[in-house]
Amino acid sequence: MSNEAADAVRPEGPLEDLEHWEEFLQQVYPEDQTSFETSKPKSEFRDYRKEARPSVKEFYRLNHTHQTFDFVQQKKKQYLSLDKRRMGIWEAMEYLNTLVDESDPDTDLSQIEQLLQAAETARADKQPRWFILTCLIHDLGKILCLWGEPQWAVVGDTFVVGCKYSDKIVFPEFFAANPDSTNPRYQTETGIYESGCGLDKVHLSWGHDEYLYNVVKDYLPTEALYMIRYHSFYPWHREGAYAHLTNEKDRAELAWVQRFNPYDLYSKATERPDLAKLKPFYQELIDEYFPKQLRW
């Protein structure tokens, strides 16, 4: 590993711990509600505004204020040329492991251990090998934090930019400060898009999902790529929003994104995976699908 990866880096932003975003999602989307339920009365939903930490609210305020259409285009131009570095998947996992959240490192699981927990849960459930691999790598795009990106530009529930904001997005009131909210072109139901155009033609708020999708898109099955690209797109796969922009392919692959979600959100445990014991299996799995080095 280079000297760049030798020193621990703390993510820039209001969250004391990146895991606080996922803990918040667990409050909004309880484990027993694994897909959107349009008939559920409002009285049965927990009031996430009251339960959210102040740091989580500030995170969403920054995310909803600064994730504009132009910002997304800027970040795609900056990162999707994939010219930051070359490294293999396991090396990328070790690189991500230098990201330290603002919490006690003696009690919190490392980044690699969190990835292994998701993968091991899928493995225990006898999911396909490519599915297990997807669980292992799905958060590697968080290395954007190591390149100076603030938390609100790396994690967070993604949403469509370039059209009207869905009221299914958490804390939708924070969009009032987003410059796009005053642009009439961006505030119709379809905005700059066409009905049924398909999610591949739609721009989502920038983050680790889209970045990693572009790194691995030549190597994994379509189902895995949907899981990676849209696993943070909660307004779509948990709330049923933006259906008017989807096409037949999106609707067919939605079930895979929903199948993946519990492994992403609910697989964490206190028991530490045995890294030395597990590495040979996962290195073999990585080699089955990926070359020795990828462009990042």
N, C-alpha and C positions, 0 to 999 in steps of 0.2 A: 504493500500500500504506500501511496505517496505521503509526503509531509502534510498535504492538504487534508488528508483523512485522519491524521494522527491525533489532532486536537479535537476535543469535544466541542460541539457547536450548539448553542441554545436558540430555539426558534424565536423570531422577532414578532411580538404581538401581545395582546392582553391576556391570553389564556395561560394560566400557570402551568398547564399540562395539556398537550394536544389531545390526550384521552378525555378531557372534560367535554370536548365537542361530541365524542361518541357516547359518553355517559348521558349527555343531554338528549341525544337521539333515542337512546333507550327509554327515556321518560316520554318522549313524544310518540314513539312507536314501540309499545310493549311487545314482549316476545310472543305473546299469544295472538297478536294481530299481525300476521305475516304478509298480508296484502291489503290493498285499499278496500274499504267497506263504506260505500257511499250511503248506505241506509242507517248507519249508526248515529243515534241522536247525540247532539252536542253535549248533553249533560253527562254522557259516559266518558268523555275525553278529559284527561287531566289538564289543568291549566298550566301549560308550560311556561307562560310568562311569569307566574308567581314562583315556580319552582326553579327557574334558571338562575345560575350564579350570575352576579353582576359582570364578571369577566366574560361569560358566555354572551350576555346581551351586548356587551361592547364589541365582541368579536363579530356578531351578526350586524351590528350597526356599521362597522367598518366595511364588512363584506358587501352589504347591500348598497352602501354609499359609493364605493369605488369600483365595483365590477360593472363597468360600462361596456357597450359594444366596442368602442375604440380601444379600451384597455385590453379586451380579449384579443383583438387583432394584433395589438402591439406584442403581447406575450407569445402568441403563436409565431410571429415573425422572429422573436428573440430566441425561442427554444426549439421550434420544430425543424430547424435545419440539423438538429442533433449533432452539434459540433463542440459540445462541452468537454467530453472525454470518451474514451473507449474502455469498456470493462465488461466482464462476464456477470452473470446473474448473481452468483454467490458473492463475488467481489462487491457488487452493488448492495447486497444485503449487509455486508460488513461496513461499507461506506455509510449506509443509512444508520448503522448502529452508533455512529459518532454523534448522532443527533440526540441530545439529552434534554428532556423536558424539565420544567421548573418544579421538580418534585424530588423526593428522597430516592437517590439511585440505589440505595441498599434494599429498598422494599418494592420498587416498581420493576416490572419486567423490562428487559431490553427490547429494542425494536426487532431484532432477530427472533427473540423468544415469542413475541406477539405474533409474528408471521408464522412461526412453527406451530403455535397453538391452533390457529385457524386451519392450517393444512392438516394437522394431525386429527382434528375433529372431522374433517371431510374424509380423511383416510379411514378412520374408525367406522364411518357410515358407508364405507365401500363405494364412494363416488368414483367416477372415471379418473384415470391418471391425469388427464389434462385439467380436470376440475380441481384436483388436489394441488397441482402446480399453480393454477390460477390463484387459489387461496394463499399459496406461499408468496407470490410476487405482487399481489394486487395493490399493496401500498408503497411499492418502491418509488413511485413518483414523488413521494414526500421528500426525496433528496433535493427538491427545489428549495426547501428551507436551508439547505447547506450552501446554496448559491445566493443567499441573501434575500429570498422572497419572504414577505411577511406572511403570517399564518393565514390571513384572510384571502391570500392568493394561492394557497396550497391545499387547505382543507375547507370543509363547509359543504352543506347541501348545494348541489349545482342547480341552476335554473337557466331558462332560455333568455338570452339577450337579443334585442332587436324586435321584440314584440311585447305586448301587454304583460305585465307581471301577474302570475297566477296568485289568487288569494290562498292557495294551498301551501305556499312557501311560508316557513316559519318567520315570525316578525315581519310581515309584509309592510308594516307602517314605516320601516326604516328606508324603504325605497323612495320616500318623499324627498330625500336629500340626494338621490342619484340624478345626475344631469339628464340621463335618458328619459326620466319621468316627465320632462317638459318638452320632449321632442315628439310631435304628433305622429311622425313616421314610425316611431317605435312603440306606439301605445294603442294599436288596434289588435284585435284577436290574433291575426296572422302577421302583422307588422311587415317586415321586409321579405317574409317567406310566402309560400303558397300552401294552401290546405292540402294535406296528404303528401307533402314533399319528401318526408322521411327524415329521421333524426340525423342522418349523415350529412344532410344539407343545412342543418341547424347549428347555430353557434351557442354553446353553453358557457356559463361563467367559467373562468379559467381556474384550473387546479390540477391536482396530481393525477386524476383519472385520465384526462385528455392527453397529458404529457406521456404517461406510461403507455397508453394505447398506441401512440405513434412510435414508441420505441420497439414494441413487440408485435405490431400488426402483421408482419410478414411470417410469423412463426407459429401462431396458435389458431385453433378452430374458431369459426365465427361465434359460436356460443361463448367461448372464453373471452373473446374481444368485446362482446356486448357487456359481459360481467365486469370487465375492467373499466370500460369507457363510461358506463352508466351506473356504477354501483353507488355513487353519491347523488344520483339524480332522483332523490326521494319524492319530489313532487310528481314525477311520472310513475315510478314503480311502486310507490306506497299510497299515493293519493289519487292516481288516475288523471292528473292534469296533463295538458298539452297533447291529449289524444288526437286533436284535430290536425296536428302536424305530423303524426306518425303515418307510416305506410304499412303494407302487409308484412314485410320482413320484420319491422320493429315489433309489430303485434305478435308475431310468431316467436321472437326471441325474448319477449318480456318475461315469459315463464322462467327462463334460465337466470335472468337477473334477480327475480324474486326467489328462486331456489338458492342462489348464492348468498343473499342478504343475511340470513341467520348466521352463516359462518363468518361473515364480516363483523356483525354487530354483537353477537351473543356467545362467541366461542371462547372468550377470555376466562381464564381461571388463575388461581393463585399458585398452582403447582408449576414449577419450572420445567420446561422440556429439557431432555438430556441431549445437548448439542452434539457432543462427540459421538453418541450412539446413533443419532438421526442423520447426521451429515452425509454418510455414504449413500443412503437411500435417496435423499433429495438431490445430491450431486448427480447421481445416475439419472434421475427424473429430469433434471435440468438439461443434461447432455442429450437426452432423447429428443428434445424439442428445439434447443437453442445452440447457436455456434459458440465457440469459446469466448468471443468478444462481441459486444453490440455497441452501436453508436448511441450516445446519450446526450 
